[in-house]
């Protein structure tokens, strides 16, 4: 079913559609982080002119970071906002021709992976640094700052989540040139990685100065709670971005797939996906209330860290919803920005990355 010309459902944006409450906490340093990240991305040549900066600024990723990490200020919030800003600039590379060229996508991803290895090399050891343009150079700086002073176990965890995120773009490119996702679960299997939530959750450990034991982080109930967090953010994003993705012709959206499966209306598909998001969120909160009993065998410090980490998951779900109604990314301006073949001013950066020599 071709949905590219379909109008957005009128109920796709009201916050009352969701049982998950929008965030009411925000860092007081959002404005400082906003200025910092624009200057940081500008320094690496991401923007070409004032109009490009203004278009980026209207997306207000600083509010997203400030909702995600309401207790962070100063350099930590600036770092979180740099990650959010870079993530969306990178994501926009795949809305046009590049997103339909799996080989070209692999070339870009390989450049990012090489940058992680160069940034992690011990001091004094040559790594064959390859200049990669604004995307790669800004990422190299971001990777170094994120990892500075962190224990090996945490660095390996972050790398694992980041590699899953990166490789999801290649899988999406293959999907655009081959078979479309045929079920909501198929969309989730990919979008749980491409949504980029897990690296954001990892920052809670970094900012909190701890690294959860792997048995706790990767065991029940946290592994399921992290999956629920992914799903709530995916479903929320698929609803609020629906009109934008219909305009861009993207197929990796659970609402679009649900409508194709049932043959119903977009309104009905939105209601179904919102119900799935609410069910995940309710399960998350019910499980969070039982954490002391579920983790009765862990020490007091670990339980305190788990509580902080779970708060971080809650901030991500609620913060994503709050930001979705504050950003220009999903309103009429966001739709116009990707309609009729238009792309963001920074969307061509991925095509400029040089291949490995």
N, C-alpha and C positions, 0 to 999 in steps of 0.2 A: 504494500500500500504506500503510495506516495504521499507523504505528509508535509512536504516542503512548503506548500502554499497554504496550509491550514492556519486559521487564526488561532491565537493563543486563547486558552480557556479563561473566562473572566474571573474565575475564582483562584487563579494560580498564585496570586500575590498576597492576599490577606493573611495576616499572621494567625488569625483564628482558625485557619485550616489545620494547624499543627497542634498536637497535644504537648509537644516539647516547648517549654517557655523560652522566649528570646532572652538573651543575656541582659542583666541589669547592672553588671559590674564591668568596669573599664579602667585601664591604667590611666593615671593622671599625666603620663608622658606621651600620650598618643601624638600630640602636635609636634613634639621634638623628634619623635621617631619618623613622622611624616617628612619633615625637612631633611633629616639625615639620609633616608633611603633615596629620596629624589637626587640629592647631591651625590650619593654613592653610585647610583646607576648612571648618572650624568658623567661622572668622572671616568667611567669605563666606555663611554660612547654609545650607550643604549638608546639615547634620545637624539633625534635630529631636529633641533629647533624648539621654540617655545610652544608651538601647537602640539607637538608630541608630548611634551612635559605636561601640558594642561589636560590632554586626553587621559594620560596615565593618572594624574592627580585626582581626577573625577571618580576614579574607581575606589579610592579611599581604602587601600589595603592596610593603612595604619590603623584604621578602626578594627579591621579583622584581627590584626596582631594584638591590639590592646584589649579586645574581648577574649581572645584565646588565653592571654597571660595577664590578667588584671592585676596581679600582685607584683609584676615586674616593672622596673623603671630603668632609666639610664641606658648603659651599654647593652644590657641584656634585652630590653625591649627593642632597641635599635637593631640588634642582631636578629631577633625574631621577625621584625618587619622587613629586614633585608631578605630573609628566607622567603617570606610571603611574596614580596615584590618580584624576586627572581623567579619564583615558581610560576607566577602568572605570566610574566614576560616569556618564559620558556614555553608554557602551555599554548600561548598564542601563536607560536611558530607552526603549529600543526593544523591550524584552521583552514589553510589554503592548500596549494599544490603539494607542499612537502608532506602533509599528513596522509597523502595518497601514494607516496613513494617509499615503500618499505626499505629499499636499499639506501636511499638518502637519509632516512630516519636512523638507520643503523650507523651510518657514518657520523652523524651528529652525536648519537649516544656514545659511540666509541670515543669521541673527543672528550666528552664529559667524564667518562670512566678513566681515561688517561690522566685527566686533570686531578682526579682524586688520588691516584697513585703518586703523582708528582708532588702534590701537597703533603702527602704523608711520609715522603722519603726522609730518612734521618739527616740532620744537618751535616753539610759537607759532602754528601753523597750525590754524585751527578745523576740526573734522571732524564736528560734529553728533553728539557722543557720545550714544548712546541707552542708558539703563540697561536691563539685560536679565535681572536676577535672578541667583541664585547661580551658575548654570552659565556664563553669559556673562561676568559680572564676574570670576569666578575665572580663566576662560580668558584674558581680556584681560590680567590681571596675569601669567599664565604666559607668554603670547606675548611680552610685553615683555622679561621676564627671559631667555627663551631666545635672543632675537635681539640682546640688548645686546652691542655691540662686535664683532659678527660681520661678515665681509666680504659684499659684495652677492651674489657668486656663491653663497655658502653659503646666504644668506637666500632666494634664489630657488629653490634646490634644496629647501630645507626646505618652502617654501610649496607647491611642486609636489607633493611627497609628501603634505603635509597635505591639500591639496585632493582628491587621489585618495582618501585615507582618508575624508574627510567625504562625498564624493559616493557612496561605496559604500553608505552607509546608505540613501540614496534608492533605489538599485538593489535593495537587499535588500527594502525596503518594497514596491516594485513586484513583486518575486518572490513575496512573501507573498500578494499580492492577484491574481496572475496565474498564469503557468506556473511550475512548480517546476523547479529545475535538473535536467537529464536526464543529466548525466555528471559524473565526477570532475573533468574538465578545466573544465567549466562552473562548478563550485564554486570551483576554484582561481582562475579568471579574476576572480572577484569577491573571494574571500577574501584574495588576495594584497594587496589594498588595505585591506579592512576589518580585517585582523589588526593593522594599525598598526605593523608591524615597521620599515618604511623610515624614519619619523621617529626611531625609537629608534636606528637605525644612524647617522643624521645626527648624533646627540649625541656619537658617538665623535669625530668631527671637531671639534666644539665643545670638548669636554673636552681633546682632544689639542692644541688650538691650531693646527690646520691646516685647509685645504680642499683636497681632492684635485682635481687638474686634471680638467675635464669629460671630456677624451679618455680618461682612465684610469678615472674613476668610471663613465662610461657606456659604456665599451668592454669587449671581451673581455680577461680572463675575469671581471672584477668584476661586470658586469651579470648574467652567468649565476650567479655565486656568490651575489649578492643574491637572485636568484629562488629558488635552492635553499634559502637561509635562510628565505625566506617559506614555502616549501612544507613544510620540516621543522616549522616552528612551527605552520602550519595543520594538518598531519596529526596532530601530537602533541596539539594542542588539541582537535581533533575526536574523538580517542580518549578523552582524559581527561575531556572535558566531555560525553560521549555521554549518560550517564544524565540529566544536568541538562537537556540539550537535548531529549531524548525527553519529559521531564516538562513542559517548556515548550512543546512542539510545534513547535520550530524545524525548518526544512527545509534550512538552509544548512550542511550537515555532510557531509563526504565519505564517512563510514562509512554514514550513512543512505542516501545516494544509491547507494553501491556495493551495499548490500543490496537496494535496490529494483531495480537493474539486473540482478542475478544471481538474485534469488529465494532466495539462500542464507540462512544464519544470521547473526546479528550477530557471532558468534565468527569466522566466515569473513571477514566484511567487515572486522572489526578487524584480522585477520591480514594481509589484502591491503593495507590502508592503512598499517599498520606497515612492511610490506615496501617500499612506495613511499618512506616517510620514510627508511628505512635506505639505500636506493639513492641518494637525494639526498645524504644525509650522507656516504656513502662517496665519492661523486663530488666533493663539496666538499673533503674532506681530501686526496684524490688531486691535485686541482687546486692546493690551497694548497701542497703540497709542490713543485709545479713553478713557482711564481710567479717566482723569480729568472730562470728561463729564459724564461718567457712575457712578462716585462716587462724584458727585457734592455736595452731602449733608454732606460729612464727613469733619472733621476738617483738618487743615493744617498739624498737626503732624501725624495724621493717614494716610493722603495721602502720606506724605513723607515716612512713614514706608511701605506703600503698594508699593511704587516705589522701595524701597530697596528689598522687598520680591519678586517682579516681576523680578528684576535683578537677584535674586537668582535662580528663575526658569530658566531663560535664561542661566545662568552659568551652571546649571545642564545638560540641553539639549546639549549645545555646548561642555561642558567639557567632557561629556560621549563620544561624538563622537571623540574628540581629543585624549582622553586616549585610545580609542579602537584601534587606529593605533600606539600607543606607547608601549602597553603592550604585553608580551609574552603569555597572556592568550588565544588569539585567532589566533595566528600564528601557524606555523608547530610544535613548541614546545608545545603549548597548546593542539593541537590535539593529539600529541603523549602521552601527560600526562594522557589522559583519554581513549586511544584506547586499545582494546583487554583486557578490564577488569582492566587496571591500574587505580589507584586512587592517589590523592595527598598524600604526606607523612603524613599530618595532618588529613586525611579524616576519621580516625578511632576514633577520640576523642569522637564523639557522642555516640558510642557504650559502652563507659566506664562510662557513667553517672549512678550513683547509683539510684535505684528507691526510692521513698519516703517511709519512715518508718512508 
